[in-house]
Amino acid sequence: MPNFDKTHDPRQNKVMLEQMAGSRLDLDKLIQESLLLGSCNNSIVPKPLGTPSVSISKKLTAERYEILEPTQLLLDHDDNVIPDWKKNLDKEYKQLDENTKKEINVVDCGAIGDGKTDCTLAFKKAIGNGRVKVLVPPGIYITKGIRLPSWTWLIGSGMGKTTIKLHQNATKGTRLITNANHWKGNHHLFVQGVSLDWNVERLGDVPKTSTRGNHSSCLTYANVTYGWVKDVEAINPGLHCFDISSTIYNYAGDGYRARGGSKYIWLDHLTGYGFGDDGITTHHSDYIYISNSHMCDPSGRAHQQGFSNSNGFEIDDGSRNVLLVNNSSARCFGGVEVKAHENSSAASNVTIIGHISINDNRSFNFRHIGHHKLNDSESRSAYHITAVNLVSIAPVFSDLYQDSTPRAMVISAYKNVVINHFTVIGDPEYDFRGNPVITVQYRARNVILNNVTIKNFKNRGASIKVFGGENRADSIKIQDCSPEDIVVGSGVQEIIIKTKGAN
C-alpha cells in the first residue's frame, strides 16, 4: 500500500480508486443509481425553519438558512465528474483572462527569491489594484502577507519551485494569501503553481498555533465570487491549509448562516500537511468544487493536545452544494467530515464522488454537533449527503483525538444520506478492539447503505451497527453488503436489510 505522504500525487487517485475497488466503475451509471436510490426512499422534506432566538449582534452578520436545489452532476470528455454550474465558472474564467492582459514579474518590482529578503512591498507593487497577472519565478519569497484585489492572478513556476513564505515577524493571525476586502468582497481570483509555507517554526513551542475565525491559514478566500486555486501546496499552517469562507464565522444558531460567503470556487490539485486544524475547509459558502487533492499528517496544534478535530477535508457550518471528486486523506482525525457546530447551520447538499482515506481515525464522519441526543433540539439543516465510490483503508486510533474510537464511517443527525459502493479494507495485523466498522446513530434518518464491502479486520465488532434506544437512528435501508453481520439496536423503526442473495 502506498504511504500517501506529502509527496503523493492526488492526480493518481482516479486510477487508484479503480484498483482498490477491484473494478472499473461506470460512474455515470453509479451516479444515476445513487440518485434513484435516494428518490425511491421517500426523502424527508426539511421542516420550516422557524425563528431561532439569537442576539441582535449575531443577527447583523447572519441571514436565514435555506437548503438549495441540489447541484446536477455531469461527465466531461475525459469522464471527470463536474458540477453543472462549472460551465458558468468557465465563462467567468474567460472574463478573467480577458481582463488581465497585463503581466508583471514580481522580480521586476524588487522581489528577491533568496529566502531572506522581505518581498512584501514588491508583491504589493506588482499586484497594484488588480487586473494583472503577477508572475513569480522559482525561489523562496518572504512576505508578511499578500492581499489580492479583484481580477488578479498569482502564478508561480510550480509547487516546490516557487515558495512564498511568511516572514519571521508575521503575527500568529496572519493569512499568507487572502483577498483584499473581506467586507465588500472580491471576485475573479486565481492562484496557481506555488508552495505556501506558513512558517510555523517562527512561533516556537506555543500551545496553540492559531488565533480566531478564518485567520492563521495559508490561503483564505472570504467573500469571494469566482475563484480558482490550482496546483498549490500548503505547508504547516497554524489553522487551515485552504479556507473557503465567509467574512467572519457566524454562530447565530441552527437556521442562520453568515452573510458574505464565497461562491463558485474551484480547488484543484492541492496538497497540504502539518495543518493545525483542517486541510481544506468550507464555511457558509456555496457551489464549491474540490478535486484531485490530498491532505495528510496534521499537527493538530490549533487544538488542545489529544482533542484535535483535524480533518483532511471539512465541509462545515452553513456550506451548501459542495462537490468533492477523487480526493485523498491520510492520518487525519477525519478523512472527510461533513458537519456543523451546535450553534450554526449544518452543511447540506454535499456530494462525494471518489475518496481514498488512509489511516484516518474516522474516514468519513457526518454529524451535526449538539443535535444528536434526546434532549438536544433536532437539526433544522443537516440534510442531503450522497457519497459514491469511497475507499477506507485501515482506520486507526489516533493521538490527535485520543478517546475517539476508529470507524470507516459515522452518520449522526443527518437525514437523506445515500452511500453507494463503499470499500473498506482493514489491516489484518491491527487490533480493532471490538469496535464496529460503520455506525449509523444519533437521530440519523433516511439512510441508504448500498454495496458495502468490508474485509481484513482483526478483532472487529459488527460490520455495520445501527444504534437504538432513545437516540436511535430510523428509516435505514442496508442492501448488498458483505459481510452481513449487521447489528440493529432496540426500537429502531423502518429498517430494511437485503443481503446479496436476496430478491
Secondary structure by P-SEA (a helix, b strand, c coil): cccccccccccaaaaaaaaaaccccaaaaaaaaaaaaaaaaccccccccccccccaaaaaaccbbbbccbbbbbbcccccccccaaaaaaaaaaaaaaacccccccccccccccccccaaaaaaaaaccccbbbbbcbbbbbccbbbbccbbbbbccccccbbbbbcccccccccccccccccccccbbbbcbbbbbccccccccccccccccccccccccccccbbbbcbbbbcccccccccccccccccccccccccccccbbbbccccccccccccbbbccccbbbbcbbbbcccccccccccccccccccccccccbbbbcccccccccccbbbbcccccccccbbbbcbbbbccccccbbbbccccccccccccccccbbbbcbbbbcbbbbccccccbbbbccccccccbbbbcbbbbbccccccccccccbbbccccccccccbbbbcccccccccbbbbbccccccbbbbcccccccccccccccbbbbbccccc
